[in-house]
């Protein structure tokens, strides 16, 4: 069970980190959409684009933090899960909220990723 949980945790951490590249790859589409509205203030569009890139960076950092937690847990540490628990809870809560507000089923991905982190960490905490 611990081996399965470790694998799930590792794969989830990698997916969260790689999700940053998928997110950032859509920046061009965002710019194209803003281009349809030339009356928009250019500085507002620039700020939105900066926040978009920042969000991508956060996703990458979240994934790296989860990889660090996984590595530390594999070395026998059991008091390192606070960071991955916070990230998992954030993904679950923001995923549910986004599905609720937008109705877009894509955002269930965040619920699954966050839930996977939280559930996979349970057997890892119990390992001797």
Residue, then its C-alpha position, 0 to 999 in steps of 0.5 A: x500500500x505504501x508503494x502505491x501511495x508513494x507512486x500516486x503522490x509522486x505522479x500527482x506532484x509531477x502532474x501539478x508541476x507540469x500543469x504549469x507549462x500547459x497553463x502558460x502555453x495558453x497565454x497566447x490564446x489569452x492575448x488573442x482573446x484580448x486582441x478582439x477588444x481593442x478598447x481595453x487598456x493595454x496596461x490592464x491586459x499586461x497586468x492580467x498577463x503577468x498574473x497569468x504567468x505568475x499563476x503558472x509559476x505557482x503551479x510549478x512551485x507547488x509541484x516542486x514542493x510536493x516533490x520535495x515532500x515526497x523525497x523527504x517522506x521516502x527518507x523516513x520523515x513524517x513531519x513534512x506533509x504540512x506543505x503538501x496538505x495545504x496545496x492539496x486542500x487548496x486544489x480541492x477547494x479551488x477546484x470545487x469552487x471553480x466548478x460551482x461558479x463556472x460549471x466547467x467540468x475541466x476544473x474537476x482535474x484540480x479536485x482530483x489532483x488535490x484529493x490524490x495528494x491528500x489521500x496518498x499522504x495518509x499511508x505515507x505518514x503511517x510508514x515506520 
